[in-house]
Structures are given as structure tokens and as C-alpha cells.
Amino acid sequence: MHAQLMHTHAQLQLLQFQPLPLHSLAFPFPTKRLRSRNFTVSTTKSSHFGLRLCDRSFSYGTCVRNSVTGGASEVEYQKPKQPVVNKPYPFHEIEPKWQRFWEENKTFRTPDDDIDTSKPKYYVLDMFPYPSGTGLHVGHPLGYTATDILARYKRMQGYNVLHPMGWDAFGLPAEQFAIQTGTHPKITTMRNINRFRSQLRSLGFSYDWDREISTTDPDYYKWTQWIFLQLLKRGLAYQAEVPVNWCPALGTVLANEEVVDGVSERGGHPVIRKPMRQWMLKITAYADRLLQDLDDLDWPESVKEMQRNWIGRSEGAELEFCVLDSDGKKRDIKIIVYTTRPDTIFGATYLVVAPEYSLLSSLVSTAQSKYVEEYKDLASRKSDLERTELQKEKTGVFTGCYARNPANGEAIPIWVADYVLGSYGTGAIMAVPAHDSRDYDFALKHGVPVHWVVSPDDKGTIESGKAFSGEGTIVNSSNEMVGLDINGLSSQNAALKVIEWAEKTGNGKRKVNYKLRDWLFARQRYWGEPIPVIFLDDTGETVPLNETELPLMLPELDDFTPTGTGDPPLAKAASWIKTRDTLSGRPATRETNTMPQWAGSCWYYLRFMDPKNSKELVDKTKERYWSPVDVYVGGAEHAVLHLLYARFWHKVLHDIGVVSTKEPFQCVINQGLILGEVQYMACRDEDGNLISADPSLGENNLEKVPEEKVMKSGDSFVLKDNPHIRLIARAYKMSKSRGNVINPDDVVSEYGADSLRLYEMFMGPLRDSKTWSTSGIEGVHRFLGRTWRLIVGSPLTNGTFKDGTLAVDEEPTVEQLRSLHKCIAKVTEEIEGTRFNTGISAMMEFLNVAYKWDKHPRSVIEAFVLLLSPYAPHIAEELWSRLGHANSLAYEPFPKANPAYLKDSTIVLPVQINGKTRGTIQVEETCTEEDAFELACRDEKLSKFLHGNPVKKRIYVPGKILNVVLDRQKTKVGV
């Protein structure tokens, strides 16, 4: 083993210094003349050359026609002129060869108008990527490989498979990069798309590239704009003055999730709360349907629960509190609060309104006005997430005003505090400090009274110095003056009685509320879809564009930097902004906000069904056939917003007859993260010497230790040179700042695309997070090499392989068929269950068994190659071709397990000696009496009873028992 490892290490060292043939890297290159030593390539300007090459005496090329750009690139192929480097198998030749074959023959093109709809369909989709400038890292192919395995598997089962790819290409990152570099975002976006596409092609994914789309293509966003107009027609799109997260440096509004600790997640720029005119989408109108229809979806329960919590349906009451003047008399102002605990109304000792509460200015006394304004300014610098953080210190300012509790008649103070949001409920709450932890903390800090009104049924649940937020029996809650007595009732019954009393007396009503807010849809950015409305100059009336005017094209701008005034960059497009209403001819001004990045990704799955249709969003016949998406794979970070927004738009489209299903995605799978390789950390003392790591000192005080200096000691890791120094071993999310990003291009170059695909599936369950290990990919690379040698044979002395295979045209044995069909059954079961790692294990076990055979029947080998093909398609196609097949295996029937070979043919047979069970033997079901007796005689335990003792008779019941009766008179003593 040591020698073998040394040999592998020597091969890898050799690979680092030998020139590789460029056809081991299947990338379309740009077509302007690029020269380096011994290297020439021609490229187009619109492409991106993202590969650093040096000392390579080779050239490679392909002609790629791009449906997004319409561009092409060409380079001629040449044989490598260099010494041959021995590899486990020639992936560097195989993979480019079959990628060219698939592209030239459009192997994975899904028929459009001529599709056979009598066949079952399978629509498997990746959450399409944002094409960043850094390209793919090895985390991206995890989900892409999983969907590709499913797509290839279903094709081989006779399904019509739709497996497309496109680009979610609008958005802030491209615009920020453009601002920093002065390069138009259209140029950088297209360059990044070309980079991503070339990387995806190099991994052998079976996408139908004829259906490629980009959200930045006017032919695509024409229909994004069309959907907006349908929302506007139905009152689901409207304008409102709302407080938003405004980032002056980025010049745009940010979602709550894009603000961390008061600064923008991207760039770390200060963010303030600021009221602005914004377009809103009325997603709240669909809240109940979005909630109810979750039950029928095959989604992770955690994702469904996150959506339920985000929608946040609750039942309670709206209660009215009259505001009092300085003399304690009622004013004409009422504060309406929403509460899910109307049973605690007698415990409400103060009210809290949000800093952005609409009536706040009319509540504040002259003496408190200055302090309230200062507090509002402070609150405007915090995100909603910061304000509602449970652990944060509860701040607030007294307004100088009071309200009357309608239940007990007490005058209670009105405070303004940022832990209440203007966007939730009514923007005001009744605070019950005895029974709400946030209210309790606030009351203690500001000296507000605490009145207990709920007695827990289990007295042991009361913790001293803490609020009790549970349900129980109501106490201290009676007022004959207003006709309300709920003492002694359970919390639930008390709540019902309070609501009944409030509705009867005009003090409130029953209310269902949602945490879900309407969707803030406008962005003060350039790089987004223009919103297709105009405003008449004389009246300010909002007028939607006629559908015949779509797409409203994004104007070309040289200066797309933020204006700094809050006006979007499109405000600089003077000639574009000024227009006329096509119906009346009156002067008008275009909307200068653009749509958020979410817009284009809300419906792209529909466009893949019919990407070239210029007359409608999607043909109804095609939509009815392909909908819904059968499997949708992506990261858990999209569990709420993207999936919720897409579901909302889909339901609107369903209501207007565009789509036939209630939901867009029947099954959602979240793949886990791939973490960087394990890093080992130690600390240094004041003298600069390494010492044991101390996590309490923080990451800045930890120093990375090279892996070769580390060894394992029990459950810990220590320095080899000094085992007393203990190290921390951690795997982190891949990031450039940590220097742990693994580039898939490098992996493909060294091990091949099939090895990368196979390793990412073999690392562990698809849904779990996993740690990258270079030694792990070497293991699956060896497996593919062993597969190649089993079928093709060992390399010749010059490093090449002979044509054909070692497979023989002979009938397989029963044992060979049993091994094969057990493998077929396991691989099939694991693909269906998306347990790809255990499917690979089954193939590895089969290979180990097959190496013990003297001959390898063609029928068995062909079936195994078909099993392997969804996982490692390049090597499988090459082996299939060598086995004598002229066509691709992409549509060959996937092997089916024969149940007859799945049964275990051996049984355990009890053996009795003179009527007493002395042991068991393993026999074939068809075993004869003579064979069973011979096996018993050879058994170590039974032989001591049988050896040298005459047998009087044998009683054999096939499959049940063997009873040997010895001649007692001649049997040795002791038996």
C-alpha cells in the first residue's frame, strides 16, 4: 500500500511539471489573438478568457454558438506535442471528445413543437445562478450534478426530460462592479455568463442549451414587465410612501436581509431608515393561500415551517385605547393595537408605538418633542432585524401622553420604542410586562408598573424576576363598571370573552393578522428591469404602458453612478425619461426606479418551457404538459424570499389563466454546503512560540498550521514536533478571505470532470454539509481508473490503451448475475431516493467483486456501464463506444433488476447428531443430501462429532434439517 501511495504521489508530482493537452480543459475561448509562449488562441471580444496558461505547447478549440449573445468562438484542434503522462485513464482525451459530441449532435435537446406528449415528463431544474465574476467554485456543482444524475436517469427510463440552464443576471453586484471599474454592467455580465457557461460545459451537464435564457435579455424581461402590468391591472401593484432601508453609498433601497448591524451586507456602508415613494406588490392578498397550499408540497419540513413563520398568521383582536389630554379627558384620537393575548388586557400598563407610527406627532407633548425626534433619528439607523432582536437592550422615550385602558379605566403612559415595528400590526401594542419578556425588560428599565393577571396552572413554571408568557387561569381581571369579568377563566376562554365584550361595546373586534408585509418592489438602481409605467406631467396620474410597447428597453447610460439625492440613476437618461402617452399624446415622465433582482427569477421556470415564444409568456399546451417543476434543487438560503415570491406570482398567473397548476415546484431539495478543507490552528505566545489554541482569544489570534505538521492524538489534533501543543481543527465556508476556495477548473484539469462529479456525490448525503478533501477525490479517481482497467485493460508501454475492451461474448454465471442485479437494484433505489453516495458505494462493491472473476461477460459489463453513466457520463460514453455501440448511451434503457437474482440463494441448515442440534451449515437452496453431509463433515465444529464414527442413517429434509444418526455401539466415547 505504501508503495502504491508513493507511486500515486510521484504521478501527481510529475503532472505538475508536464504540459497538459489543452483538450483536457473543455472551455470555449475568446476570439481575439492571444499569445503566450507556444500558445495562440483566437477569440471574440464578448467572451471572457478566464484561464491562466503558461508554458503550454498546445492549442485547442471549439465552435460554440451562444443563444444569449449570438456570438461564436473558433479555434482549431491540434494533437499535443509532448511526452505522454501516464494517468489512471485518459480522461483528458475522453471528456472533451464527448462534450463535443453532445454539443454537435444536440444530444440533450428536448423537442419543442414535435414532442411526444404520450410519454411521461420529468422537469428537473436548478435554481439558476447569478453569474459572478469569480466563476464557479466546487460548491456550485453539488446541486447541478444531482439534477444531472436525475435527468440522465429519467431519460434512460423513457421520460421526456426538461433540464435547462439560464442566468439570473440583473442585480446590484454587477452594478457596483461597473461603478468601481467604469465598465458597463452589460459587458461584465456577458463576460461572466460566458465564463459560467464554459465551466458548466466542462463538467458534462446534460442541459438543453437551446433553451438558455438570461433575465437581462429584452426578449425575456418583456414578459417580466408584462406580468407587472397584470399585477397593476388587478390592484396588486401600487405606490406608497414607506420607510425603507436607504443606503446613500450604494444609492439604493435594501431589503431587511441585506442590512447587518446598521450597514449594508455588501460593502459595509451605513444604512438609514427613510420614507420614500415605492412600488409595492400586494402579496398579503395571497397570504392564506400561500399558507394553506404548503401542506400539499413535497418540500423539506424546515423550509415549509420557515415560510409559515414568515407569513406569520395569528388570530387575536384589535382593541381601541382612547388618548387623553393633560386633564385626563378623552381626545378625538384613538390608538388601535393588535394583540394575540386579549385575555391579558387588565395587565396592560403602558402602550408602545413605533418610531414611524403615523399618529406619533399628534401624541407627543411639547416638553418631550425634542427627545422623541432624537430617538426617531437613532431608530432610523437600525434595520428591522436589529430592532426586534430579543437580546438587545430595550430603549424608548415617553411621549408625554396617556391613554385609557378600556378594561380597567386606568390612564397608562404612551411610549415610543424601536422594538415595535410600524410595519407589523397597527404599529402600536399594548404592553403587558408581567406576561411578555420584552415588555418586562422595558418596564423594569423605565419604572413602569407590572400587574400579574395570569396564574400558571403549574406553579413550578414561575421563575423569579421573569415574565410568565404562557397560558393559565386569569386573575385580577374584573371591572363591573364596564361589564367585564374574566377571573377564573382559562386563557383561551378569557380571550374569547374579551373579544365578545369588545365587539359589543365598540372597543375592538376579532382580527386575523399576518407578519407578512407587502413586497417592496422598487430599487434605485440602473441594472434592472425598467418598470413599464409613465406619469402624466399635468396631473401626475400613473399610466401603464400598452402591452404592444413592451419591452421597455433599459437605456444605455455612460454614467450609472448613484445620484446621491435618492433619485435613481435612470433619472440621468433625460431623453429616455421624457415621453408621451400613446393614447392621449400628453407629455409624460417615465418611472425611473427599476425592479428588484427577485423579479426575473420569479417566473423563469415557465419561460424554459417555451423560450422562443414572442406572442405569449408560455404556450398553454406546453405549460399544461410540463407543469409543475418535478424537482427543484438549490440552497436553503432561498427557502423564504425567492420561493415565496415565485409562489405568489404563480398564483396570480393561475388566477388569470396563464398557468394550470396552483404551485410551481412540486418537490424542493436543498443541497448542503461544501466547506473548505479542514484547517488546523494554534496560537503564539509573547515570544513568538507556538502554543495550544485557545478559542476564547478569538480568530484573529489563531494561526494556521500546515497539515503535514499535524497528527491525530486520540480525539484531538496536535503538532508532530510537540504533541503537547493541541490544535483546533475546523472547516469553514469557502471564501476568498480565508483562502480556502477550490476552483473546479483546477480539479477538472488534474482529475477530470467525472471524478469531480463522482466525488461531490460520494462525500455524503446530498442535503448535508460536507468538508472538501483532496484525498477523497483521489479515491474516486482511482475507482474510475479501476473501472477503466477492468473493462479496457492496463495501459501499453507507451501509456496508451488498446482499442476495444476485455469483455467476452459468453453467458454470465448465476453468481455474476446475482452480483449485477443486486447492484442494479441498489443504484436504482438510491437514485430514486437521491441518496447518491450509497449508490456509488454499491458500484464500488460490484467492481471489487468483478475483479475476482476470470472472465467478464459483455452483457454484465454493458449493464454496469449504463448504471455508471448518470454519475460519470464521459467515461461511460467512451466505454459504451468501445463495447461496439455507434450511438450515445444517453437514451439507452436503464437496467432493471430481475427479482429472481435478488433472493439470497443460500440458507442456514441446522444439523443434528443423534437428535441433538450440534451446529449449522450454509447451503444452497437446491443442495442435495450428499452435499449437505459433506459440508457438515468439513465443518470445524461438526467434524469432531462425525469424524471416524460410523453413520447408522441420515434423515434429510431439504431446506429444513439434516439429522445424522450414529451407530451408538461403535461410536467413540464422549460423542
C-alpha positions, 0 to 999 in steps of 0.5 A: 500500500505504501508503495502504491501511495508513493507511486500515486504521489510521484504521478501527481508530482510529475503532472505538475511539471508536464504540459497538459493537452489543452483538450483536457480543459473543455472551455470555449475561448475568446476570439481575439489573438492571444499569445503566450509562449507556444500558445495562440488562441483566437477569440471574440471580444464578448467572451471572457478568457478566464484561464491562466496558461503558461508554458503550454505547447498546445492549442485547442478549440471549439465552435460554440454558438451562444443563444444569449449573445449570438456570438461564436468562438473558433479555434482549431484542434491540434494533437499535443506535442509532448511526452505522454503522462501516464494517468489512471485513464485518459480522461483528458482525451475522453471528456472533451471528445464527448462534450463535443459530441453532445454539443454537435449532435444536440444530444440533450435537446428536448423537442419543442413543437414535435414532442411526444406528449404520450410519454411521461415528463420529468422537469428537473431544474436548478435554481439558476445562478447569478453569474459572478465574476469569480466563476464557479467554485466546487460548491456550485456543482453539488446541486447541478450534478444531482439534477444531472444524475436525475435527468440522465436517469429519467431519460434512460427510463423513457421520460421526456426530460426538461433540464435547462440552464439560464442566468439570473443576471440583473442585480446590484453586484454587477452594478457596483462592479461597473461603478468601481471599474467604469465598465458597463454592467452589460459587458461584465455580465456577458463576460461572466455568463460566458465564463459560467457557461464554459465551466458548466460545459466542462463538467458534462451537464446534460442541459438543453442549451437551446433553451438558455435564457438570461433575465437581462435579455429584452426578449425575456424581461418583456414578459417580466414587465408584462406580468407587472402590468397584470399585477397593476391591472388587478390592484396588486401593484401600487405606490406608497410612501414607506420607510425603507432601508436607504443606503446613500453609498450604494444609492439604493433601497435594501431589503431587511436581509441585506442590512447587518448591524446598521450597514449594508451586507455588501460593502459595509456602508451605513444604512438609514431608515427613510420614507420614500415613494415605492412600488409595492406588490400586494402579496398579503392578498395571497397570504392564506393561500400561500399558507394553506397550499404548503401542506400539499408540497413535497418540500423539506419540513424546515423550509415549509415551517420557515415560510409559515413563520414568515407569513406569520398568521395569528388570530387575536383582536384589535382593541381601541385605547382612547388618548387623553389630554393633560386633564385626563379627558378623552381626545378625538384620537384613538390608538388601535393595537393588535394583540394575540393575548386579549385575555391579558388586557387588565395587565396592560400598563403602558402602550408602545408605538413605533418610531414611524407610527403615523399618529406619533406627532399628534401624541407627543407633548411639547416638553418631550418633542425634542427627545422623541425626534432624537430617538426617531433619528437613532431608530432610523439607523437600525434595520428591522432585524436589529430592532426586534432582536430579543437580546438587545437592550430595550430603549424608548422615550415617553411621549408625554401622553396617556391613554385609557385602558378600556378594561380597567379605566386606568390612564397608562403612559404612551411610549415610543420604542424601536422594538415595535415595528410600524410595519407589523400590526397597527404599529402600536401594542399594548404592553403587558410586562408581567406576561411578555419578556420584552415588555418586562425588560422595558418596564423594569428599565423605565419604572413602569408598573407590572400587574400579574393577571395570569396564574400558571396552572403549574406553579413550578413554571414561575421563575423569579424576576421573569415574565410568565408568557404562557397560558393559565387561569386569569386573575385580577381581571374584573371591572363591573363598571364596564361589564367585564369579568374574566377571573377564573377563566382559562386563557383561551376562554378569557380571550374569547370573552374579551373579544365578545365584550369588545365587539359589543361595546365598540372597543375592538373586534376579532382580527386575523393578522399576518407578519407578512408585509407587502413586497417592496418592489422598487430599487434605485438602481440602473441594472434592472428591469425598467418598470413599464409605467409613465406619469402624466406631467399635468396631473401626475396620474400613473399610466401603464404602458400598452402591452404592444410597447413592451419591452421597455428597453433599459437605456444605455447610460455612460454614467450609472453612478448613484445620484446621491439625492435618492433619485435613481440613476435612470433619472440621468437618461433625460431623453429616455425619461421624457415621453408621451402617452400613446393614447392621449399624446400628453407629455409624460415622465417615465418611472425611473426606479427599476425592479428588484433582482427577485423579479426575473427569477420569479417566473423563469421556470415557465419561460424554459418551457417555451423560450422562443415564444414572442406572442405569449409568456408560455404556450398553454399546451406546453405549460399544461404538459410540463407543469409543475417543476418535478424537482427543484434543487438549490440552497436553503438560503432561498427557502423564504424570499425567492420561493415565496415570491415565485409562489405568489406570482404563480398564483396570480398567473393561475388566477388569470389563466396563464398557468394550470397548476396552483404551485410551481415546484412540486418537490424542493431539495436543498443541497448542503454546503461544501466547506473548505478543507479542514484547517488546523490552528494554534496560537503564539505566545509573547515570544513568538512560540507556538502554543495550544489554541485557545478559542476564547482569544478569538480568530484573529489570534489563531494561526494556521498550521500546515497539515503535514505538521499535524497528527491525530492524538486520540480525539484531538489534533496536535503538532508532530514536533510537540504533541503537547501543543493541541490544535483546533481543527475546523472547516469553514465556508469557502471564501476568498478571505480565508483562502480556502476556495477550490476552483473546479477548473483546477480539479477538472484539469488534474482529475477530470470532470467525472471524478469531480462529479463522482466525488461531490456525490460520494462525500455524503448525503446530498442535503448535508454539509460536507468538508472538501478533501483532496484525498477523497477525490483521489479515491474516486479517481482511482475507482474510475481508473479501476473501472477503466482497467477492468473493462479496457485493460492496463495501459501499453508501454507507451501509456496508451490503451488498446482499442476495444475492451476485455469483455467476452461474448459468453453467458454470465454465471448465476453468481455474476448475475446475482452480483449485477442485479443486486447492484442494479437494484441498489443504484436504482433505489438510491437514485430514486431516493437521491441518496447518491453516495450509497449508490456509488458505494454499491458500484464500488462493491460490484467492481471489487467483486468483478475483479475476482472473476476470470472472465467478464461477460459483455452483457454484465459489463454493458449493464454496469456501464449504463448504471455508471453513466448518470454519475460519470457520463464521459467515461461511460460514453467512451466505454459504451463506444468501445463495447461496439455501440455507434450511438450515445448511451444517453437514451439507452434503457436503464437496467432493471433488476430481475427479482429472481437474482435478488433472493439470497440463494443460500440458507442456514441448515441446522444439523443434528447428531443423534437428535441433538442440534450440534451446529449449522451449515450454509447451503444452497437452496437446491443442495442435495443430501450428499452435499449437505453431509459433506459440508457438515463433515468439513465443518470445524465444529461438526467434524469432531462429532462425525469424524471416524464414527460410523453413520447408522442413517441420515434423515434429510429434509431439504431446506429444513434439517439434516439429522445424522444418526450414529451407530451408538455401539461403535461410536467413540466415547464422549460423542 
